[in-house]
Amino acid sequence: MKRRREKITYNYECSLTGEQFVTTAKAPNPKDLLTVKAYYEMNPDMDDRPAVTKKKLGVPATNEEKH
């Protein structure tokens, strides 16, 4: 019988929020990793998530989406 391959996981911490997360790929620059939440906090103009998703997460809607 063939042995199953074990998946190697890597634990990282977001440099901005301090949130812990796990990946299966090794990061070349672990100090530069950000969570999605931190990325959108830094770049609110790039936030293209649907209004429903923003509402679930408690993110305030922009003026364009209120209309």
C-alpha positions as CSV (number, residue, x, y, z in Angstrom):
1,M,0.0,0.0,0.0
2,K,1.0,3.5,-0.7
3,R,1.5,5.9,2.1
4,R,-0.6,9.1,2.1
5,R,1.3,12.3,1.7
6,E,1.1,14.6,4.6
7,K,0.2,18.2,3.9
8,I,2.6,20.7,5.3
9,T,1.0,23.8,6.8
10,Y,2.6,27.1,7.7
11,N,1.3,29.4,10.4
12,Y,1.5,33.2,9.7
13,E,0.4,36.3,11.4
14,C,-1.0,39.4,9.7
15,S,1.5,42.3,10.2
16,L,-1.3,44.9,10.5
17,T,-4.1,43.2,12.5
18,G,-2.1,40.4,14.3
19,E,-4.7,37.9,13.1
20,Q,-3.3,34.3,12.7
21,F,-3.9,32.2,9.6
22,V,-2.7,29.0,8.1
23,T,-1.5,28.3,4.5
24,T,-0.3,25.3,2.7
25,A,2.3,27.2,0.7
26,K,5.5,28.7,2.1
27,A,5.4,32.5,1.8
28,P,8.6,34.2,0.3
29,N,8.0,37.3,2.5
30,P,6.0,36.4,5.6
31,K,6.4,39.9,7.1
32,D,4.5,41.4,4.1
33,L,1.4,39.2,4.4
34,L,-2.0,40.8,5.1
35,T,-5.4,39.5,5.6
36,V,-8.2,40.4,3.3
37,K,-9.7,42.6,6.0
38,A,-6.5,44.5,6.4
39,Y,-6.0,44.9,2.7
40,Y,-9.4,46.5,2.3
41,E,-8.9,48.8,5.3
42,M,-5.7,50.1,3.6
43,N,-7.3,50.3,0.2
44,P,-11.0,51.2,0.6
45,D,-11.2,52.5,-3.0
46,M,-10.3,49.0,-4.3
47,D,-13.1,47.3,-2.2
48,D,-15.3,45.7,-4.9
49,R,-17.1,43.3,-2.7
50,P,-20.9,43.1,-3.1
51,A,-23.1,45.1,-0.7
52,V,-24.5,42.0,0.8
53,T,-21.0,40.8,1.8
54,K,-20.1,44.2,3.3
55,K,-23.3,44.2,5.3
56,K,-22.6,40.8,6.7
57,L,-19.1,41.9,7.8
58,G,-20.4,45.2,9.2
59,V,-18.4,47.4,6.8
60,P,-20.1,50.8,6.3
61,A,-21.5,51.3,2.8
62,T,-20.2,54.1,0.6
63,N,-22.4,56.9,-0.7
64,E,-22.7,55.3,-4.2
65,E,-24.1,52.0,-2.7
66,K,-26.7,53.8,-0.5
67,H,-28.7,55.0,-3.5
